[in-house]
Amino acid sequence: MSEHRRQRVVLETARHRITGEVILPAEGVRTRLSDLLNREGIAFIAVVDADVTGHDGSGPVHHDFIAVAREHVQIAYEGEAEPLS
């Protein structure tokens, strides 16, 4: 069994919608997106396989990796989880 899983997420900032995946533990503590967003000492959220769309209608632009400043996230929600192989 894998120790981690990819969680599909959407993060909204004042200017962008970022759709991609974050890596979370498969079991135990800190398995939820809310745990990641509330974790102390984390300034940036690592998002892989990310599509960034501007609220002005620009994009989407694909990035293999993007770091999103946690303090800029206004809305966050989950999609379907995928186990890491």
Sequence and secondary structure as in RCSB ss.txt:
>XXXX:A:sequence
MSEHRRQRVVLETARHRITGEVILPAEGVRTRLSDLLNREGIAFIAVVDADVTGHDGSGPVHHDFIAVAREHVQI
AYEGEAEPLS
>XXXX:A:secstr
  SEEEEEEEEE SSEEEEEEEEEESSSSS SHHHHHH TT  EEEEEEEEEEETTS   EEEEEEEEEGGG  E
EEEEEEEE  
